[in-house]
Amino acid sequence: MPPGRAAPAPDTDVRDADWYGEDLSGREHTGVAFSGVDLTEATGTGAVFTDCTFHDCRFNLAEFTDTAFVNCAFTGCSFFSATLTGCKLVGATFDRCSFDQLTVDGGDWSFAALPGADLGRATFRGTRLREADLTRVRGSGATLRHLDLSGAELHDADLSGADLRGSDLSAVDPRNVDLAGAQVDITQAVVLVTTLGLQVRPDAPA
């Protein structure tokens, strides 16, 4: 199953369930359609969701650790102040979701698709986002530190004022990504300047 492919038609429906504050540790779900499920303040370690769809679900204040959402599709979901630590979202897709005050620590989001997502008040640290679709992402003011963005698609992304220190910016083209006021380290600055075709050399005495 190649990462990022569309999830198959679900074979089970869970609608309008109240999972407020539930501990989902160790649960496994495959091909399940979750609709209108309240996962506010839910917790879980080691849970696995594969090829599932989440429509209008609330993950507000949820805390998941080492949990997998592989090839899952999220539509109209809220992740307000949720915390995802070491979670695997390889191939996950997000459409019309809100990420206000979301905190992501580590984990693997390779091949995830977040086109146009508003990440301005989200925090990602040490997360792998290889070949992720981040086109038109609105990340102004976001904290996006020590991320693996190699091969990511960032065309027309707004990263103005974002803290990008320590992240791999080899896929960032300053000509089509808004970086005004973004924080970068010296190594990243050299990468960006080189991308523009400039050569960085020490100043020789006149």
Beta strands, then each sheet from edge to edge (+ up, - down):
strand 1: 12-15
strand 2: 28-30
strand 3: 32-35
strand 4: 43-45
strand 5: 48-50
strand 6: 53-55
strand 7: 63-65
strand 8: 68-70
strand 9: 73-75
strand 10: 83-85
strand 11: 93-95
strand 12: 103-105
strand 13: 123-125
strand 14: 143-145
sheet 1: 1+ 3+ 6+ 9+ 11+
sheet 2: 2+ 5+ 8+
sheet 3: 4+ 7+ 10+ 12+ 13+ 14+
end
